[in-house]
């Protein structure tokens, strides 16, 4: 039995497919679970207060970064 050229094109993809699936699962699943766990505590109840506090903290940090970069830019342009 001979293998056609059309079949030969699929062999590398079939060999790579398990690696891509395992790597994709081990990358995407932890990211999704981290997002889920950040919104829920151990009893699967929503932690909206913590999320709002975290978002306000992030906003404050971003404001400080913008102000710092603005001062740095002004200093460089002197």
Beta strands, then each sheet from edge to edge (+ up, - down):
end
